[in-house]
Amino acid sequence: MKILITGASGGIGRELLQLIACDHPDASITATCYSNLPVPVPSDTVQWVQVNLTEEDQVKALAEQFDHLDWLINCAGMLHTPHQGPEKSISQFDADFFQHNFQVNTMPTLLLAKHFAPVMKTSQQGIFATISARVGSISDNHLGGWYSYRASKAALNMALKTLSIEWERTHKGVCVAALHPGTTDTALSEPFQRNVPVDKLFSPSQTAAYLLAVINQLTARESGHFWAWDGQKIPW
Ligand SMILES: NC(=O)c1ccc[n+]([C@@H]2O[C@H](COP(=O)([O-])OP(=O)(O)OC[C@H]3O[C@@H](n4cnc5c(N)ncnc54)[C@H](OP(=O)(O)O)[C@@H]3O)[C@@H](O)[C@H]2O)c1
């Protein structure tokens, strides 16, 4: 079994990598980081690669290292930068911040799908999943705000749904999925945790265990859905 975990240097990605490496000791696992260093993993089956997932030539070069892939789990994403956070009001909208959200939250999944399509084609129990966010659900939006992040995750969800329709014909053994991790105590959520009840703020290892339980249940017949950490389907 061959597994690729992108964004594996992040809070959720690193815990998911540790769990998957323990669960699949015989798998060949590739993990990517970007600006942070690789995280030590107690497994010699993990190979680290540094990749900027917003650069198509780097994604292409990564894919060229594979002749086959079963699981691709993309954990990369962003919510804020050192200078800007999600908008509380439309008056705070900024075109550059909006584009940055789309570059990091939406585009990598499309680039990964494009360049890994050939090597996932023969997988019989394949999974192509990206961590999205419940706030990207249009029908679940009751609070407003966070224009750029919400829009980038809604676009990500549309990209995954569209891919699932194409791959139903071409990649019959692969399940395409969007995943919602729940609010998790990482650098990404840290500035926004104040109003989150303690029992609704998961540790990264808790989230990784929940997400892996969902991933383990996925089959190609259930392709094209948006799954929450507890295994419930979220409406698009
Ligand atoms: N934490 C939450 O409460 C929460 C809730 C809902 C959804 N999510 C989603 O879950 C995912 C993971 O979030 P997290 O909390 O684990 O965030 P995090 O700790 O900030 O990790 C973000 C990851 O994205 C990678 N990344 C960022 N820009 C990249 C780029 N250009 N190329 C390649 N990799 C890049 C980072 O790599 P480096 O660190 O190496 O730069 C890091 O591995 C995100 O998509 C986020 O939107 C999180």
The ligand as an SDF file (V2000), in Angstrom:
LIG
                    3D

 48 52  0  0  0  0  0  0  0  0999 V2000
   -7.6750   23.3170   13.2700 N   0  0  0  0  0  0  0  0  0  0  0  0
   -8.9950   23.4400   13.0800 C   0  0  0  0  0  0  0  0  0  0  0  0
   -9.7610   23.7380   14.0260 O   0  0  0  0  0  0  0  0  0  0  0  0
   -9.5940   23.1770   11.7280 C   0  0  0  0  0  0  0  0  0  0  0  0
  -10.9940   23.2250   11.6090 C   0  0  0  0  0  0  0  0  0  0  0  0
  -11.5680   22.9910   10.3610 C   0  0  0  0  0  0  0  0  0  0  0  0
  -10.7510   22.7130    9.2800 C   0  0  0  0  0  0  0  0  0  0  0  0
   -9.3910   22.6850    9.4250 N   0  0  0  0  0  0  0  0  0  0  0  0
   -8.5750   22.4050    8.2360 C   0  0  0  0  0  0  0  0  0  0  0  0
   -7.6850   21.3460    8.5240 O   0  0  0  0  0  0  0  0  0  0  0  0
   -6.4980   21.4850    7.7280 C   0  0  0  0  0  0  0  0  0  0  0  0
   -5.2650   21.3520    8.6340 C   0  0  0  0  0  0  0  0  0  0  0  0
   -5.3150   22.4030    9.5690 O   0  0  0  0  0  0  0  0  0  0  0  0
   -4.3590   22.4800   10.8590 P   0  0  0  0  0  0  0  0  0  0  0  0
   -5.2000   22.9670   11.9510 O   0  0  0  0  0  0  0  0  0  0  0  0
   -3.5740   21.2250   11.0130 O   0  0  0  0  0  0  0  0  0  0  0  0
   -3.4020   23.6970   10.4060 O   0  0  0  0  0  0  0  0  0  0  0  0
   -1.8460   23.9510   10.5970 P   0  0  0  0  0  0  0  0  0  0  0  0
   -1.3440   23.3290   11.8470 O   0  0  0  0  0  0  0  0  0  0  0  0
   -1.6420   25.4100   10.4030 O   0  0  0  0  0  0  0  0  0  0  0  0
   -1.2010   23.1430    9.3520 O   0  0  0  0  0  0  0  0  0  0  0  0
   -1.3080   23.6390    8.0570 C   0  0  0  0  0  0  0  0  0  0  0  0
   -0.5270   22.7380    7.1250 C   0  0  0  0  0  0  0  0  0  0  0  0
   -0.6270   23.2720    5.7970 O   0  0  0  0  0  0  0  0  0  0  0  0
    0.6680   23.3040    5.2160 C   0  0  0  0  0  0  0  0  0  0  0  0
    0.7650   24.3300    4.1830 N   0  0  0  0  0  0  0  0  0  0  0  0
    0.3810   25.6260    4.2430 C   0  0  0  0  0  0  0  0  0  0  0  0
    0.6660   26.2520    3.0980 N   0  0  0  0  0  0  0  0  0  0  0  0
    1.2290   25.3290    2.2750 C   0  0  0  0  0  0  0  0  0  0  0  0
    1.7470   25.3500    0.9620 C   0  0  0  0  0  0  0  0  0  0  0  0
    1.7430   26.4660    0.2070 N   0  0  0  0  0  0  0  0  0  0  0  0
    2.2710   24.2110    0.4510 N   0  0  0  0  0  0  0  0  0  0  0  0
    2.2960   23.0830    1.1840 C   0  0  0  0  0  0  0  0  0  0  0  0
    1.8110   22.9820    2.4230 N   0  0  0  0  0  0  0  0  0  0  0  0
    1.2980   24.1060    2.9670 C   0  0  0  0  0  0  0  0  0  0  0  0
    1.5870   23.6140    6.3850 C   0  0  0  0  0  0  0  0  0  0  0  0
    2.9300   23.2900    6.0670 O   0  0  0  0  0  0  0  0  0  0  0  0
    4.1600   23.9610    6.9190 P   0  0  0  0  0  0  0  0  0  0  0  0
    3.7230   23.9860    8.3470 O   0  0  0  0  0  0  0  0  0  0  0  0
    5.3100   23.0390    6.6690 O   0  0  0  0  0  0  0  0  0  0  0  0
    4.3390   25.3280    6.3420 O   0  0  0  0  0  0  0  0  0  0  0  0
    0.9800   22.6830    7.4410 C   0  0  0  0  0  0  0  0  0  0  0  0
    1.4720   21.3800    7.2410 O   0  0  0  0  0  0  0  0  0  0  0  0
   -6.6210   22.8430    7.0130 C   0  0  0  0  0  0  0  0  0  0  0  0
   -7.0720   22.6380    5.6940 O   0  0  0  0  0  0  0  0  0  0  0  0
   -7.6950   23.5650    7.8170 C   0  0  0  0  0  0  0  0  0  0  0  0
   -8.4070   24.5020    7.0270 O   0  0  0  0  0  0  0  0  0  0  0  0
   -8.7930   22.8990   10.6140 C   0  0  0  0  0  0  0  0  0  0  0  0
  1  2  1  0
  2  3  2  0
  2  4  1  0
  4  5  1  0
  4 48  2  0
  5  6  2  0
  6  7  1  0
  7  8  2  0
  8  9  1  0
  8 48  1  0
  9 10  1  0
  9 46  1  0
 10 11  1  0
 11 12  1  0
 11 44  1  0
 12 13  1  0
 13 14  1  0
 14 15  2  0
 14 16  1  0
 14 17  1  0
 17 18  1  0
 18 19  2  0
 18 20  1  0
 18 21  1  0
 21 22  1  0
 22 23  1  0
 23 24  1  0
 23 42  1  0
 24 25  1  0
 25 26  1  0
 25 36  1  0
 26 27  1  0
 26 35  1  0
 27 28  2  0
 28 29  1  0
 29 30  1  0
 29 35  2  0
 30 31  1  0
 30 32  2  0
 32 33  1  0
 33 34  2  0
 34 35  1  0
 36 37  1  0
 36 42  1  0
 37 38  1  0
 38 39  2  0
 38 40  1  0
 38 41  1  0
 42 43  1  0
 44 45  1  0
 44 46  1  0
 46 47  1  0
M  CHG  2   8   1  16  -1
M  END
$$$$
